[in-house]
């Protein structure tokens, strides 16, 4: 896939799956052998359960601030707003066979001033 196609896949993950809570799209976006490294999650079904829990609040909104890619990787700098809590983070995605197969992320809560 091209870098632009990889970035479009990550946007679909962030906006169509996470923001729109379209968890039925997991099979279209995540590879069956998906690994969420920093949460020690292995496999698409384990990821589905985790993200359904993490994104259970319908007011939660994910926003990608920056995105760039090279080869089979896409990096996204993002903010997640969930009620009165906010997190900022960076994710590095690896794409294989047209789906996201790996995600490394780091995040921290943004404390109000």
Chimera marker file (.cmm) of the C-alpha trace (Angstrom):
<marker_set name="trace">
<marker id="1" x="0.000" y="0.000" z="0.000" r="1" g="1" b="0" radius="0.5"/>
<marker id="2" x="1.100" y="3.568" z="-0.557" r="1" g="1" b="0" radius="0.5"/>
<marker id="3" x="1.900" y="5.895" z="2.316" r="1" g="1" b="0" radius="0.5"/>
<marker id="4" x="-1.312" y="7.824" z="1.608" r="1" g="1" b="0" radius="0.5"/>
<marker id="5" x="-3.342" y="4.600" z="1.682" r="1" g="1" b="0" radius="0.5"/>
<marker id="6" x="-1.694" y="3.644" z="4.979" r="1" g="1" b="0" radius="0.5"/>
<marker id="7" x="-2.550" y="7.053" z="6.453" r="1" g="1" b="0" radius="0.5"/>
<marker id="8" x="-6.145" y="6.693" z="5.228" r="1" g="1" b="0" radius="0.5"/>
<marker id="9" x="-6.336" y="3.322" z="6.998" r="1" g="1" b="0" radius="0.5"/>
<marker id="10" x="-5.129" y="4.867" z="10.267" r="1" g="1" b="0" radius="0.5"/>
<marker id="11" x="-7.654" y="7.712" z="9.902" r="1" g="1" b="0" radius="0.5"/>
<marker id="12" x="-10.378" y="5.122" z="9.354" r="1" g="1" b="0" radius="0.5"/>
<marker id="13" x="-9.263" y="3.396" z="12.563" r="1" g="1" b="0" radius="0.5"/>
<marker id="14" x="-9.228" y="6.620" z="14.572" r="1" g="1" b="0" radius="0.5"/>
<marker id="15" x="-12.391" y="8.231" z="13.254" r="1" g="1" b="0" radius="0.5"/>
<marker id="16" x="-14.647" y="5.496" z="11.855" r="1" g="1" b="0" radius="0.5"/>
<marker id="17" x="-13.899" y="2.818" z="14.448" r="1" g="1" b="0" radius="0.5"/>
<marker id="18" x="-12.928" y="4.669" z="17.633" r="1" g="1" b="0" radius="0.5"/>
<marker id="19" x="-14.924" y="7.905" z="17.350" r="1" g="1" b="0" radius="0.5"/>
<marker id="20" x="-17.982" y="6.429" z="15.641" r="1" g="1" b="0" radius="0.5"/>
<marker id="21" x="-17.812" y="3.282" z="17.812" r="1" g="1" b="0" radius="0.5"/>
<marker id="22" x="-18.105" y="1.159" z="14.668" r="1" g="1" b="0" radius="0.5"/>
<marker id="23" x="-16.541" y="-1.902" z="16.232" r="1" g="1" b="0" radius="0.5"/>
<marker id="24" x="-17.960" y="-4.038" z="13.420" r="1" g="1" b="0" radius="0.5"/>
<marker id="25" x="-15.199" y="-2.502" z="11.243" r="1" g="1" b="0" radius="0.5"/>
<marker id="26" x="-12.436" y="-4.144" z="13.308" r="1" g="1" b="0" radius="0.5"/>
<marker id="27" x="-12.117" y="-6.972" z="10.780" r="1" g="1" b="0" radius="0.5"/>
<marker id="28" x="-11.661" y="-4.442" z="7.953" r="1" g="1" b="0" radius="0.5"/>
<marker id="29" x="-9.026" y="-2.360" z="9.748" r="1" g="1" b="0" radius="0.5"/>
<marker id="30" x="-7.064" y="-4.592" z="12.145" r="1" g="1" b="0" radius="0.5"/>
<marker id="31" x="-5.036" y="-7.614" z="11.108" r="1" g="1" b="0" radius="0.5"/>
<marker id="32" x="-6.001" y="-10.885" z="12.877" r="1" g="1" b="0" radius="0.5"/>
<marker id="33" x="-2.508" y="-10.942" z="14.449" r="1" g="1" b="0" radius="0.5"/>
<marker id="34" x="-2.720" y="-7.326" z="15.665" r="1" g="1" b="0" radius="0.5"/>
<marker id="35" x="-0.483" y="-6.430" z="18.617" r="1" g="1" b="0" radius="0.5"/>
<marker id="36" x="-0.987" y="-3.383" z="20.844" r="1" g="1" b="0" radius="0.5"/>
<marker id="37" x="2.503" y="-3.451" z="22.307" r="1" g="1" b="0" radius="0.5"/>
<marker id="38" x="2.307" y="-1.054" z="25.237" r="1" g="1" b="0" radius="0.5"/>
<marker id="39" x="-0.891" y="-2.637" z="26.545" r="1" g="1" b="0" radius="0.5"/>
<marker id="40" x="0.361" y="-6.214" z="25.940" r="1" g="1" b="0" radius="0.5"/>
<marker id="41" x="-2.685" y="-7.066" z="23.807" r="1" g="1" b="0" radius="0.5"/>
<marker id="42" x="-2.309" y="-9.813" z="21.203" r="1" g="1" b="0" radius="0.5"/>
<marker id="43" x="-4.919" y="-10.592" z="18.567" r="1" g="1" b="0" radius="0.5"/>
<marker id="44" x="-7.790" y="-8.698" z="16.991" r="1" g="1" b="0" radius="0.5"/>
<marker id="45" x="-10.450" y="-10.126" z="19.335" r="1" g="1" b="0" radius="0.5"/>
<marker id="46" x="-8.504" y="-9.133" z="22.464" r="1" g="1" b="0" radius="0.5"/>
<marker id="47" x="-8.091" y="-5.651" z="20.962" r="1" g="1" b="0" radius="0.5"/>
<marker id="48" x="-11.813" y="-5.452" z="20.181" r="1" g="1" b="0" radius="0.5"/>
<marker id="49" x="-12.673" y="-6.167" z="23.838" r="1" g="1" b="0" radius="0.5"/>
<marker id="50" x="-10.122" y="-3.662" z="25.133" r="1" g="1" b="0" radius="0.5"/>
<marker id="51" x="-11.127" y="-0.823" z="22.811" r="1" g="1" b="0" radius="0.5"/>
<marker id="52" x="-14.836" y="-1.383" z="23.454" r="1" g="1" b="0" radius="0.5"/>
<marker id="53" x="-14.049" y="-0.866" z="27.133" r="1" g="1" b="0" radius="0.5"/>
<marker id="54" x="-11.720" y="2.107" z="26.567" r="1" g="1" b="0" radius="0.5"/>
<marker id="55" x="-14.161" y="3.841" z="24.201" r="1" g="1" b="0" radius="0.5"/>
<marker id="56" x="-17.351" y="2.954" z="26.109" r="1" g="1" b="0" radius="0.5"/>
<marker id="57" x="-18.188" y="6.611" z="26.794" r="1" g="1" b="0" radius="0.5"/>
<marker id="58" x="-20.086" y="7.863" z="23.724" r="1" g="1" b="0" radius="0.5"/>
<marker id="59" x="-18.806" y="11.392" z="24.361" r="1" g="1" b="0" radius="0.5"/>
<marker id="60" x="-15.188" y="10.288" z="23.980" r="1" g="1" b="0" radius="0.5"/>
<marker id="61" x="-13.564" y="11.976" z="20.967" r="1" g="1" b="0" radius="0.5"/>
<marker id="62" x="-10.295" y="11.107" z="19.319" r="1" g="1" b="0" radius="0.5"/>
<marker id="63" x="-8.468" y="13.774" z="17.282" r="1" g="1" b="0" radius="0.5"/>
<marker id="64" x="-5.344" y="13.263" z="15.212" r="1" g="1" b="0" radius="0.5"/>
<marker id="65" x="-3.192" y="16.402" z="15.350" r="1" g="1" b="0" radius="0.5"/>
<marker id="66" x="-0.359" y="15.284" z="13.054" r="1" g="1" b="0" radius="0.5"/>
<marker id="67" x="0.203" y="12.270" z="10.870" r="1" g="1" b="0" radius="0.5"/>
<marker id="68" x="3.069" y="11.159" z="8.683" r="1" g="1" b="0" radius="0.5"/>
<marker id="69" x="4.328" y="7.925" z="7.243" r="1" g="1" b="0" radius="0.5"/>
<marker id="70" x="7.231" y="6.131" z="5.698" r="1" g="1" b="0" radius="0.5"/>
<marker id="71" x="7.313" y="2.656" z="4.241" r="1" g="1" b="0" radius="0.5"/>
<marker id="72" x="4.889" y="0.448" z="6.171" r="1" g="1" b="0" radius="0.5"/>
<marker id="73" x="4.633" y="2.754" z="9.211" r="1" g="1" b="0" radius="0.5"/>
<marker id="74" x="2.351" y="5.678" z="10.113" r="1" g="1" b="0" radius="0.5"/>
<marker id="75" x="2.831" y="7.966" z="13.118" r="1" g="1" b="0" radius="0.5"/>
<marker id="76" x="-0.052" y="9.889" z="14.643" r="1" g="1" b="0" radius="0.5"/>
<marker id="77" x="0.101" y="12.535" z="17.385" r="1" g="1" b="0" radius="0.5"/>
<marker id="78" x="-3.333" y="12.651" z="18.975" r="1" g="1" b="0" radius="0.5"/>
<marker id="79" x="-5.603" y="13.901" z="21.756" r="1" g="1" b="0" radius="0.5"/>
<marker id="80" x="-8.416" y="11.928" z="23.346" r="1" g="1" b="0" radius="0.5"/>
<marker id="81" x="-11.155" y="13.873" z="25.141" r="1" g="1" b="0" radius="0.5"/>
<marker id="82" x="-13.361" y="11.747" z="27.401" r="1" g="1" b="0" radius="0.5"/>
<marker id="83" x="-15.727" y="13.781" z="29.536" r="1" g="1" b="0" radius="0.5"/>
<marker id="84" x="-13.605" y="16.083" z="31.687" r="1" g="1" b="0" radius="0.5"/>
<marker id="85" x="-10.412" y="14.054" z="31.115" r="1" g="1" b="0" radius="0.5"/>
<marker id="86" x="-7.950" y="14.483" z="28.259" r="1" g="1" b="0" radius="0.5"/>
<marker id="87" x="-4.970" y="12.459" z="27.123" r="1" g="1" b="0" radius="0.5"/>
<marker id="88" x="-2.285" y="13.272" z="24.611" r="1" g="1" b="0" radius="0.5"/>
<marker id="89" x="-0.270" y="10.622" z="22.888" r="1" g="1" b="0" radius="0.5"/>
<marker id="90" x="1.702" y="9.328" z="19.958" r="1" g="1" b="0" radius="0.5"/>
<marker id="91" x="1.045" y="6.063" z="18.146" r="1" g="1" b="0" radius="0.5"/>
<marker id="92" x="3.280" y="4.283" z="15.659" r="1" g="1" b="0" radius="0.5"/>
<marker id="93" x="1.316" y="1.910" z="13.458" r="1" g="1" b="0" radius="0.5"/>
<marker id="94" x="2.724" y="-0.794" z="11.186" r="1" g="1" b="0" radius="0.5"/>
<marker id="95" x="0.614" y="-1.870" z="8.226" r="1" g="1" b="0" radius="0.5"/>
<marker id="96" x="0.714" y="-5.371" z="6.710" r="1" g="1" b="0" radius="0.5"/>
<marker id="97" x="-1.584" y="-6.932" z="4.128" r="1" g="1" b="0" radius="0.5"/>
<marker id="98" x="-3.689" y="-3.748" z="4.042" r="1" g="1" b="0" radius="0.5"/>
<marker id="99" x="-4.447" y="-3.765" z="7.773" r="1" g="1" b="0" radius="0.5"/>
<marker id="100" x="-2.946" y="-2.420" z="10.980" r="1" g="1" b="0" radius="0.5"/>
<marker id="101" x="-0.858" y="-5.218" z="12.470" r="1" g="1" b="0" radius="0.5"/>
<marker id="102" x="1.070" y="-3.362" z="15.194" r="1" g="1" b="0" radius="0.5"/>
<marker id="103" x="0.573" y="-0.278" z="17.351" r="1" g="1" b="0" radius="0.5"/>
<marker id="104" x="3.134" y="1.169" z="19.735" r="1" g="1" b="0" radius="0.5"/>
<marker id="105" x="1.817" y="4.087" z="21.750" r="1" g="1" b="0" radius="0.5"/>
<marker id="106" x="2.665" y="6.327" z="24.645" r="1" g="1" b="0" radius="0.5"/>
<marker id="107" x="0.212" y="8.704" z="26.290" r="1" g="1" b="0" radius="0.5"/>
<marker id="108" x="-0.306" y="10.807" z="29.339" r="1" g="1" b="0" radius="0.5"/>
<marker id="109" x="-3.242" y="12.563" z="30.908" r="1" g="1" b="0" radius="0.5"/>
<marker id="110" x="-3.378" y="16.301" z="30.340" r="1" g="1" b="0" radius="0.5"/>
<marker id="111" x="-3.900" y="17.897" z="33.717" r="1" g="1" b="0" radius="0.5"/>
<marker id="112" x="-5.944" y="21.113" z="33.836" r="1" g="1" b="0" radius="0.5"/>
<marker id="113" x="-4.000" y="24.221" z="34.850" r="1" g="1" b="0" radius="0.5"/>
<link id1="1" id2="2" r="1" g="1" b="0" radius="0.2"/>
<link id1="2" id2="3" r="1" g="1" b="0" radius="0.2"/>
<link id1="3" id2="4" r="1" g="1" b="0" radius="0.2"/>
<link id1="4" id2="5" r="1" g="1" b="0" radius="0.2"/>
<link id1="5" id2="6" r="1" g="1" b="0" radius="0.2"/>
<link id1="6" id2="7" r="1" g="1" b="0" radius="0.2"/>
<link id1="7" id2="8" r="1" g="1" b="0" radius="0.2"/>
<link id1="8" id2="9" r="1" g="1" b="0" radius="0.2"/>
<link id1="9" id2="10" r="1" g="1" b="0" radius="0.2"/>
<link id1="10" id2="11" r="1" g="1" b="0" radius="0.2"/>
<link id1="11" id2="12" r="1" g="1" b="0" radius="0.2"/>
<link id1="12" id2="13" r="1" g="1" b="0" radius="0.2"/>
<link id1="13" id2="14" r="1" g="1" b="0" radius="0.2"/>
<link id1="14" id2="15" r="1" g="1" b="0" radius="0.2"/>
<link id1="15" id2="16" r="1" g="1" b="0" radius="0.2"/>
<link id1="16" id2="17" r="1" g="1" b="0" radius="0.2"/>
<link id1="17" id2="18" r="1" g="1" b="0" radius="0.2"/>
<link id1="18" id2="19" r="1" g="1" b="0" radius="0.2"/>
<link id1="19" id2="20" r="1" g="1" b="0" radius="0.2"/>
<link id1="20" id2="21" r="1" g="1" b="0" radius="0.2"/>
<link id1="21" id2="22" r="1" g="1" b="0" radius="0.2"/>
<link id1="22" id2="23" r="1" g="1" b="0" radius="0.2"/>
<link id1="23" id2="24" r="1" g="1" b="0" radius="0.2"/>
<link id1="24" id2="25" r="1" g="1" b="0" radius="0.2"/>
<link id1="25" id2="26" r="1" g="1" b="0" radius="0.2"/>
<link id1="26" id2="27" r="1" g="1" b="0" radius="0.2"/>
<link id1="27" id2="28" r="1" g="1" b="0" radius="0.2"/>
<link id1="28" id2="29" r="1" g="1" b="0" radius="0.2"/>
<link id1="29" id2="30" r="1" g="1" b="0" radius="0.2"/>
<link id1="30" id2="31" r="1" g="1" b="0" radius="0.2"/>
<link id1="31" id2="32" r="1" g="1" b="0" radius="0.2"/>
<link id1="32" id2="33" r="1" g="1" b="0" radius="0.2"/>
<link id1="33" id2="34" r="1" g="1" b="0" radius="0.2"/>
<link id1="34" id2="35" r="1" g="1" b="0" radius="0.2"/>
<link id1="35" id2="36" r="1" g="1" b="0" radius="0.2"/>
<link id1="36" id2="37" r="1" g="1" b="0" radius="0.2"/>
<link id1="37" id2="38" r="1" g="1" b="0" radius="0.2"/>
<link id1="38" id2="39" r="1" g="1" b="0" radius="0.2"/>
<link id1="39" id2="40" r="1" g="1" b="0" radius="0.2"/>
<link id1="40" id2="41" r="1" g="1" b="0" radius="0.2"/>
<link id1="41" id2="42" r="1" g="1" b="0" radius="0.2"/>
<link id1="42" id2="43" r="1" g="1" b="0" radius="0.2"/>
<link id1="43" id2="44" r="1" g="1" b="0" radius="0.2"/>
<link id1="44" id2="45" r="1" g="1" b="0" radius="0.2"/>
<link id1="45" id2="46" r="1" g="1" b="0" radius="0.2"/>
<link id1="46" id2="47" r="1" g="1" b="0" radius="0.2"/>
<link id1="47" id2="48" r="1" g="1" b="0" radius="0.2"/>
<link id1="48" id2="49" r="1" g="1" b="0" radius="0.2"/>
<link id1="49" id2="50" r="1" g="1" b="0" radius="0.2"/>
<link id1="50" id2="51" r="1" g="1" b="0" radius="0.2"/>
<link id1="51" id2="52" r="1" g="1" b="0" radius="0.2"/>
<link id1="52" id2="53" r="1" g="1" b="0" radius="0.2"/>
<link id1="53" id2="54" r="1" g="1" b="0" radius="0.2"/>
<link id1="54" id2="55" r="1" g="1" b="0" radius="0.2"/>
<link id1="55" id2="56" r="1" g="1" b="0" radius="0.2"/>
<link id1="56" id2="57" r="1" g="1" b="0" radius="0.2"/>
<link id1="57" id2="58" r="1" g="1" b="0" radius="0.2"/>
<link id1="58" id2="59" r="1" g="1" b="0" radius="0.2"/>
<link id1="59" id2="60" r="1" g="1" b="0" radius="0.2"/>
<link id1="60" id2="61" r="1" g="1" b="0" radius="0.2"/>
<link id1="61" id2="62" r="1" g="1" b="0" radius="0.2"/>
<link id1="62" id2="63" r="1" g="1" b="0" radius="0.2"/>
<link id1="63" id2="64" r="1" g="1" b="0" radius="0.2"/>
<link id1="64" id2="65" r="1" g="1" b="0" radius="0.2"/>
<link id1="65" id2="66" r="1" g="1" b="0" radius="0.2"/>
<link id1="66" id2="67" r="1" g="1" b="0" radius="0.2"/>
<link id1="67" id2="68" r="1" g="1" b="0" radius="0.2"/>
<link id1="68" id2="69" r="1" g="1" b="0" radius="0.2"/>
<link id1="69" id2="70" r="1" g="1" b="0" radius="0.2"/>
<link id1="70" id2="71" r="1" g="1" b="0" radius="0.2"/>
<link id1="71" id2="72" r="1" g="1" b="0" radius="0.2"/>
<link id1="72" id2="73" r="1" g="1" b="0" radius="0.2"/>
<link id1="73" id2="74" r="1" g="1" b="0" radius="0.2"/>
<link id1="74" id2="75" r="1" g="1" b="0" radius="0.2"/>
<link id1="75" id2="76" r="1" g="1" b="0" radius="0.2"/>
<link id1="76" id2="77" r="1" g="1" b="0" radius="0.2"/>
<link id1="77" id2="78" r="1" g="1" b="0" radius="0.2"/>
<link id1="78" id2="79" r="1" g="1" b="0" radius="0.2"/>
<link id1="79" id2="80" r="1" g="1" b="0" radius="0.2"/>
<link id1="80" id2="81" r="1" g="1" b="0" radius="0.2"/>
<link id1="81" id2="82" r="1" g="1" b="0" radius="0.2"/>
<link id1="82" id2="83" r="1" g="1" b="0" radius="0.2"/>
<link id1="83" id2="84" r="1" g="1" b="0" radius="0.2"/>
<link id1="84" id2="85" r="1" g="1" b="0" radius="0.2"/>
<link id1="85" id2="86" r="1" g="1" b="0" radius="0.2"/>
<link id1="86" id2="87" r="1" g="1" b="0" radius="0.2"/>
<link id1="87" id2="88" r="1" g="1" b="0" radius="0.2"/>
<link id1="88" id2="89" r="1" g="1" b="0" radius="0.2"/>
<link id1="89" id2="90" r="1" g="1" b="0" radius="0.2"/>
<link id1="90" id2="91" r="1" g="1" b="0" radius="0.2"/>
<link id1="91" id2="92" r="1" g="1" b="0" radius="0.2"/>
<link id1="92" id2="93" r="1" g="1" b="0" radius="0.2"/>
<link id1="93" id2="94" r="1" g="1" b="0" radius="0.2"/>
<link id1="94" id2="95" r="1" g="1" b="0" radius="0.2"/>
<link id1="95" id2="96" r="1" g="1" b="0" radius="0.2"/>
<link id1="96" id2="97" r="1" g="1" b="0" radius="0.2"/>
<link id1="97" id2="98" r="1" g="1" b="0" radius="0.2"/>
<link id1="98" id2="99" r="1" g="1" b="0" radius="0.2"/>
<link id1="99" id2="100" r="1" g="1" b="0" radius="0.2"/>
<link id1="100" id2="101" r="1" g="1" b="0" radius="0.2"/>
<link id1="101" id2="102" r="1" g="1" b="0" radius="0.2"/>
<link id1="102" id2="103" r="1" g="1" b="0" radius="0.2"/>
<link id1="103" id2="104" r="1" g="1" b="0" radius="0.2"/>
<link id1="104" id2="105" r="1" g="1" b="0" radius="0.2"/>
<link id1="105" id2="106" r="1" g="1" b="0" radius="0.2"/>
<link id1="106" id2="107" r="1" g="1" b="0" radius="0.2"/>
<link id1="107" id2="108" r="1" g="1" b="0" radius="0.2"/>
<link id1="108" id2="109" r="1" g="1" b="0" radius="0.2"/>
<link id1="109" id2="110" r="1" g="1" b="0" radius="0.2"/>
<link id1="110" id2="111" r="1" g="1" b="0" radius="0.2"/>
<link id1="111" id2="112" r="1" g="1" b="0" radius="0.2"/>
<link id1="112" id2="113" r="1" g="1" b="0" radius="0.2"/>
</marker_set>
